[in-house]
Amino acid sequence: MAALYPRASRPLLTEALTDTRVVMLMGARQVGKSTLARQIAREDHPAAIVNLDEQPAREAALADPEGFVAGLPRPVLIDEVQRGGPDLFLAIKSRVDEDLSPGQFLLTGSANVLRMRRVWEALTGRVEIVKLYPLTQAELEGSPTNFVDLAFARDLPPVEDAPVGRDALLERLTRGGYPEARTREPRRRARWFDSYIQTSLERDLEDISQARKLSEMPRLLRLVAAQAAGLFSAHGISQRLSIHAQTVESHVSLLEAIFLAQRLPAWTPGLGNREVRHPKIYVSDTGLLLHLLGADEKRLREDDQVTGKALENFVAMEVVRHAATSQESPRLHHYRRGRDEIDLVLENRAGDICAMEVKASATIRERDWRTLARLRDARSKSFRCGVLLYTGARTVPLGDRLFAVPLSGLWTG
């Protein structure tokens, strides 16, 4: 059985329940939403529990949402709330508009129900959303480390004896962060991912769109995996699928809505230009990415192209997950200008930035952090920290506000 891991999102949820009427925990299937929400409902914020995956509760919610909500005790946890349909959210809105007390509803949802216009309109100003991702390596290790907060504080982990080389990371990359998948050996894990993809594409898309019957979706996901950690090209995918590029855009948005893919926009110093640059795209979990690519530990060890893609995807999604629970609440981007490229640029609400570059090598040279240094010099006042994440043994200062940190610093800080 999957072990029970402490989740960094738990304090965010319990805090939100102290001052917000509706709190929604959203994320992909099988990342532990129900487990975490039930822990909170039993230990932190005592609440009744209703599961809309169960047929009687779901049918009652669909048939008479107003009556269903009126009959619920409060506080209440409604698990898989999207199964109750848009009218259930309107009924919740009516209740919390009559009673302004916080912590009445804790909701969990697998699909991004906020894509439904009526849901978005019903909950605006009444709900706080907390996203739950697959397990971080820090959560797996039981570490409270938030690497994003450490980077903004320039308090990078002083790692001294990290395992050297990519081989030490192979199992972490292939197992990924889904609790259930991690318990299985490679052959059984592959079968789990096959079923997971089928269920996510069929059931979750049914909840939020009419795209459930599109036969291109599984192949589209594989093509997204092929572009992972690179610039996203809807045109390139559209040619492979023989569908319009705008259709590719809308379908990739659906993959993002069910938390299987994530795009990061380009960063530029001016606020107005970010949306016109090509984003980079990632698969939400590196174990899932490698399954889609058909790559195992042997191929990771031998194929540098796959290793580079997997390693950047791994780091990017670890940082995305840390950012979701960070005190800084930064937005994530990538940076490309001419020949200069930086894998991740994080910008907080104050406009301060941290930049992170990923290298598969255990040996680093001045050219590896040259672009970080140029960005530091160009944005001196707002530049907090530049980090070169690599497969070496120890943390090394590289100059003014620049550091090389072993990848294990993501979970051993």
C-alpha positions in Angstrom: 0.0 0.0 0.0 1.0 3.6 -0.6 2.6 5.2 2.5 1.0 8.2 4.1 3.3 11.3 3.6 3.1 14.7 5.3 1.9 17.2 2.7 3.2 20.8 2.5 -0.3 21.9 1.4 -1.9 21.0 4.7 -1.1 24.2 6.6 -2.3 26.2 3.6 -5.7 24.5 3.7 -6.1 24.7 7.5 -5.2 28.4 7.4 -7.7 29.1 4.6 -10.5 27.4 6.5 -10.1 30.0 9.3 -11.1 32.9 7.1 -12.7 31.7 3.8 -16.2 30.3 3.3 -15.3 27.8 0.6 -11.9 26.1 0.3 -11.2 23.9 -2.8 -8.4 21.4 -3.0 -7.7 20.7 -6.7 -5.3 18.4 -8.5 -4.9 15.4 -10.7 -6.3 12.0 -9.9 -4.4 9.8 -7.4 -2.2 12.6 -5.9 -3.7 12.2 -2.5 -6.5 14.9 -2.4 -9.0 12.7 -0.6 -6.5 11.4 1.9 -5.3 15.0 2.8 -8.8 16.4 2.9 -10.1 13.6 5.1 -7.1 14.1 7.5 -8.1 17.8 7.8 -11.8 16.9 8.2 -11.0 14.5 11.0 -8.1 16.2 12.8 -7.7 19.9 11.9 -11.1 21.2 11.0 -13.7 18.6 12.1 -16.3 18.2 9.3 -18.8 15.8 7.9 -17.6 13.9 4.8 -19.6 13.3 1.6 -18.2 11.5 -1.4 -19.8 12.3 -4.8 -18.0 9.3 -6.3 -20.6 7.3 -4.4 -23.8 6.9 -6.5 -26.5 7.8 -3.9 -24.8 11.0 -2.9 -24.1 11.9 -6.6 -27.6 11.3 -7.7 -29.0 13.3 -4.9 -26.7 16.3 -5.7 -27.6 16.1 -9.4 -31.4 15.7 -8.9 -31.9 18.5 -6.3 -28.7 20.5 -5.6 -30.4 23.1 -3.4 -32.1 20.5 -1.3 -28.9 18.4 -1.2 -26.8 21.4 0.1 -29.5 22.5 2.5 -29.5 19.0 4.1 -25.7 18.9 4.7 -24.3 19.6 8.1 -21.6 22.2 8.2 -18.6 22.2 8.1 -18.6 19.6 5.4 -16.1 18.0 3.1 -17.5 17.3 -0.4 -15.1 14.9 -2.1 -15.0 14.9 -6.0 -17.3 17.9 -6.1 -17.2 18.2 -9.9 -19.4 15.0 -10.1 -22.3 17.0 -8.7 -22.4 19.3 -11.8 -22.5 23.1 -12.1 -25.8 23.6 -10.3 -24.2 22.2 -7.1 -21.8 25.1 -7.0 -24.7 27.6 -7.4 -26.4 25.9 -4.4 -23.2 26.3 -2.4 -23.0 29.9 -3.4 -26.6 30.6 -2.1 -25.8 29.0 1.2 -22.5 30.9 1.8 -24.1 34.1 0.8 -26.7 33.7 3.5 -24.0 32.7 6.1 -20.7 34.4 5.9 -18.9 32.3 8.5 -15.6 30.8 7.3 -14.7 27.1 6.9 -18.2 25.9 5.9 -17.2 23.9 2.8 -14.0 22.0 2.0 -14.2 20.7 -1.6 -11.9 18.4 -3.6 -11.9 18.2 -7.4 -9.9 16.2 -9.9 -10.7 18.3 -13.0 -10.3 22.1 -13.1 -14.0 22.8 -12.6 -13.3 26.5 -12.7 -13.2 26.1 -16.5 -17.0 25.9 -16.3 -18.2 29.5 -16.6 -21.1 29.1 -14.2 -18.9 27.6 -11.6 -16.3 30.4 -11.9 -19.1 33.0 -11.6 -20.6 31.3 -8.6 -17.4 31.0 -6.6 -15.6 34.2 -7.4 -14.8 36.0 -4.2 -16.0 33.1 -2.0 -13.4 30.4 -2.6 -9.7 29.9 -2.0 -8.0 27.4 -4.2 -5.1 25.2 -3.1 -3.5 23.0 -5.8 -2.1 19.6 -4.8 0.5 18.0 -7.1 2.2 14.6 -7.0 4.5 14.2 -4.1 7.6 16.3 -4.0 10.9 14.6 -3.2 11.0 16.7 0.0 7.6 15.2 1.1 8.9 11.7 0.2 11.9 12.3 2.5 9.8 13.9 5.2 11.7 17.2 4.8 10.0 20.6 5.5 12.3 22.1 2.8 10.8 24.7 0.5 13.5 25.3 -2.0 11.8 28.3 -3.5 11.6 30.2 -0.2 15.3 29.3 0.5 16.3 30.7 -2.9 14.5 34.0 -2.4 16.1 34.2 1.0 19.6 33.4 -0.5 19.8 30.6 2.1 20.7 27.7 -0.2 21.2 24.3 1.4 24.8 23.7 2.3 25.0 20.2 0.8 28.4 18.5 1.3 28.2 14.9 0.2 25.4 14.4 -2.3 25.6 11.2 -4.5 27.5 12.2 -7.7 26.2 11.7 -11.2 22.8 11.0 -12.8 22.7 7.4 -11.8 21.7 8.4 -8.3 18.6 10.1 -9.7 17.4 7.4 -12.0 14.9 5.7 -9.6 13.5 9.1 -8.5 12.9 10.0 -12.1 11.2 6.8 -13.1 9.1 6.3 -10.0 7.7 9.9 -10.1 5.4 11.3 -7.4 2.1 9.5 -7.7 1.8 7.6 -4.3 0.2 4.5 -5.8 2.6 4.3 -8.8 5.6 4.5 -6.5 4.7 1.2 -4.7 4.9 -0.8 -8.0 7.8 -2.4 -9.8 8.5 -1.2 -13.4 6.2 -3.6 -15.3 3.3 -3.1 -12.9 3.9 0.6 -12.8 3.6 0.8 -16.6 0.2 -1.0 -16.4 -0.8 1.5 -13.7 0.1 4.5 -15.9 -1.8 3.0 -18.9 -5.0 2.8 -16.8 -4.4 6.2 -15.2 -4.1 7.9 -18.6 -7.2 6.2 -19.9 -9.3 7.1 -16.9 -8.0 10.7 -16.7 -8.7 11.3 -20.4 -12.1 9.7 -20.4 -13.6 10.6 -17.0 -12.1 14.0 -16.2 -12.6 15.4 -19.7 -16.2 14.2 -19.4 -16.6 16.4 -16.4 -15.4 19.6 -18.0 -15.9 19.4 -21.8 -17.3 17.5 -24.7 -13.8 16.4 -25.8 -14.1 13.0 -24.2 -14.7 11.2 -27.5 -11.7 12.8 -29.4 -9.5 9.9 -30.4 -6.5 12.3 -30.7 -6.2 13.0 -27.0 -3.9 10.0 -26.1 -1.7 10.6 -29.1 -1.7 14.4 -28.3 -0.4 13.6 -24.8 2.4 11.5 -26.2 3.4 14.3 -28.6 3.4 16.8 -25.7 5.7 14.4 -23.9 8.0 14.5 -26.9 8.1 18.3 -26.7 8.5 18.3 -22.9 11.1 20.7 -21.5 11.1 22.4 -24.9 9.3 25.3 -26.5 5.7 24.4 -27.2 4.7 24.3 -30.8 1.0 23.9 -31.6 1.8 24.1 -35.3 4.2 21.1 -35.1 1.7 19.0 -33.2 -1.1 20.0 -35.6 0.9 18.7 -38.6 1.4 15.4 -36.8 -2.2 15.0 -35.9 -3.7 16.6 -39.1 -5.8 19.0 -37.0 -5.9 22.8 -36.8 -3.3 24.5 -34.5 -6.1 26.3 -32.7 -7.6 22.9 -31.9 -4.3 21.7 -30.6 -4.1 24.8 -28.3 -7.6 24.1 -26.9 -6.9 20.4 -26.3 -3.6 21.2 -24.6 -5.5 23.6 -22.4 -7.7 20.6 -21.5 -4.6 18.5 -20.6 -3.6 21.4 -18.3 -7.1 21.5 -16.8 -6.9 17.9 -15.8 -3.3 18.5 -14.5 -1.4 16.2 -16.9 0.6 19.0 -18.6 1.8 22.5 -17.7 3.0 25.4 -19.8 5.4 28.1 -18.4 5.3 31.4 -20.3 8.4 33.3 -21.4 9.8 35.9 -19.0 10.9 39.4 -20.2 11.6 42.5 -18.1 8.6 44.3 -19.4 5.1 43.3 -18.2 3.5 43.6 -21.6 5.5 41.1 -23.6 5.2 37.8 -21.7 2.2 36.5 -23.4 3.5 36.8 -27.0 6.5 34.6 -26.5 6.4 30.8 -26.9 5.9 29.0 -23.7 7.7 25.8 -22.6 5.7 22.8 -21.8 6.2 20.0 -19.3 4.4 16.8 -18.3 3.1 17.1 -14.7 5.1 14.1 -13.4 8.4 12.8 -14.7 7.4 9.2 -14.0 4.4 9.8 -16.3 6.7 11.5 -18.8 9.1 8.6 -19.1 6.2 6.2 -19.4 4.8 8.2 -22.3 8.3 8.2 -23.9 8.7 4.5 -23.4 11.9 5.1 -21.4 13.2 3.0 -18.5 16.3 3.4 -16.3 18.5 1.7 -18.9 17.5 4.2 -21.5 17.9 7.1 -19.0 21.4 5.9 -18.3 22.4 5.6 -22.0 20.4 8.3 -23.9 21.6 11.8 -23.1 18.7 13.4 -25.0 16.1 11.6 -22.9 18.1 12.2 -19.7 18.3 16.0 -20.4 14.6 16.2 -21.1 13.6 14.1 -18.0 16.0 16.0 -15.7 14.7 19.4 -16.7 11.1 18.2 -16.4 11.8 16.8 -13.0 13.4 20.0 -11.6 10.8 22.2 -13.2 7.9 20.3 -11.7 9.6 20.0 -8.3 10.0 23.8 -8.4 6.4 24.3 -9.5 5.2 22.2 -6.5 7.4 24.1 -4.1 6.1 27.4 -5.5 2.6 26.2 -4.8 3.3 26.2 -1.0 5.9 29.0 -1.0 5.5 32.1 1.2 6.7 34.1 -1.9 3.9 32.7 -4.2 6.0 33.4 -7.3 5.0 33.1 -10.9 7.2 30.8 -13.0 8.6 31.5 -16.4 11.4 30.5 -18.7 13.8 32.9 -20.3 15.1 33.1 -23.8 16.8 36.0 -25.5 19.1 35.5 -28.4 21.4 32.7 -27.4 20.8 33.2 -23.7 18.4 30.7 -22.1 17.5 30.1 -18.5 15.3 27.1 -17.6 13.3 28.8 -14.8 12.7 32.4 -13.8 10.6 32.9 -10.7 9.1 36.4 -10.0 7.3 37.2 -6.7 4.7 39.9 -6.2 7.3 42.5 -5.3 9.0 42.0 -8.7 12.1 40.2 -7.2 13.4 37.3 -9.3 15.2 34.1 -8.8 16.7 32.2 -11.8 17.5 28.5 -12.0 19.4 26.5 -14.6 19.6 22.7 -14.7 22.7 20.7 -15.7 23.0 17.0 -15.9 26.8 17.2 -15.4 28.6 16.7 -12.1 31.3 19.1 -13.3 30.5 22.7 -14.0 32.4 25.4 -15.8 32.1 29.2 -15.9 30.1 29.0 -19.1 27.4 27.1 -17.3 26.4 30.0 -15.2 27.4 32.8 -17.6 23.7 33.5 -18.5 22.7 33.6 -14.9 25.4 36.2 -14.3 24.3 38.3 -17.3 20.7 38.3 -16.0 22.0 39.3 -12.5 23.9 42.2 -14.0 21.0 43.4 -16.1 18.4 43.2 -13.2 20.7 43.9 -10.3 18.2 45.5 -8.0 15.5 42.9 -8.4 17.8 39.8 -8.8 17.7 37.8 -5.6 19.5 34.6 -6.5 20.7 32.5 -9.4 21.0 28.7 -8.9 22.7 26.2 -11.0 21.3 22.8 -10.1 23.7 20.0 -11.0 24.6 16.4 -10.2 27.7 17.2 -8.2 28.5 16.6 -4.6 28.4 20.0 -2.8 27.0 23.5 -2.8 29.5 25.9 -4.3 29.3 29.8 -4.3 29.8 31.0 -7.8 30.0 34.7 -7.1 27.7 37.5 -6.2 24.3 35.9 -5.5 25.1 32.9 -7.7 25.3 29.3 -6.4 25.7 25.8 -7.7 23.6 23.4 -5.7 23.3 19.6 -6.0 19.9 18.4 -7.1 19.4 16.8 -3.7 19.3 20.3 -2.3 15.7 20.3 -3.5 14.8 17.9 -0.7 17.6 17.9 1.9 17.7 21.6 2.8 
